[in-house]
């Protein structure tokens, strides 16, 4: 049982180290944004965040409700 716990902890630690390589070894390193509105490929296709698309569609409707 303890061996399984140690192996699991080691695997998680190695995974975290691989995730942090960019943060550790680069000056001012950071993770890139994963949001749809920050992706150039999505911008080219006209795809936005679902909240933005919903807001746009509601604004175009003559029955649209004023949002705060």
N, C-alpha and C positions, 0 to 999 in steps of 0.2 A: 504494500500500500504506500509506504513512504517513498519507494523508488518511483512509483507512478507520479506522485506529487512532485518529486524533484525533477523528473523528466518534463512534466507539464510546465513547471515554472521556468525551466531552461528554454523550452520552445517559445514561451511567451516573451521571455527576456530577449532572445535572439530576434524575434519579430519586432519588438519595440526598438531595438537597436537599428534594424534595417529601416524602419520608418523615420528614425531621427538622424540618419546619416546626413541628410541635406542640412538639417538644423545645426548639427554639431560642427561639421567641417567647412561650412561656408560662412563668410562674414555676412552678417545680417540675413542669414538664411531663414526662410519661412516656407510654409506649405502654400502651394498655389490654391487659389480660390476654386471651389467646386460648384459655385452657384451658376445657374444657367445664364443669367444676365451678364456674366463676366467672360463667357466663352465666345471667341470671335466666330467660330463655325456656326454657332447658334444664331448670332447676330446676323450673319450673312443670309441665313435661311428665314429670318424674321420670327424666330421662336424666342419667346420671353418666358418669364416665370408665370406660372398659372394664375397667381394673384394679379399680376399686371394685365394679363390677357382678359381676365374676368372684369377688371376695372374698366378696361378699354371697351369691352362689349356692352357693359352697363351704361357707359357714358354715351354711346351711340344710339341707344334706344330712346324713343320719345317718351317711354314710360319709365325712364330711369329715375331712381330715388336718389336724392341728394345724399352724398356720403360725407362724413366728417373728415 
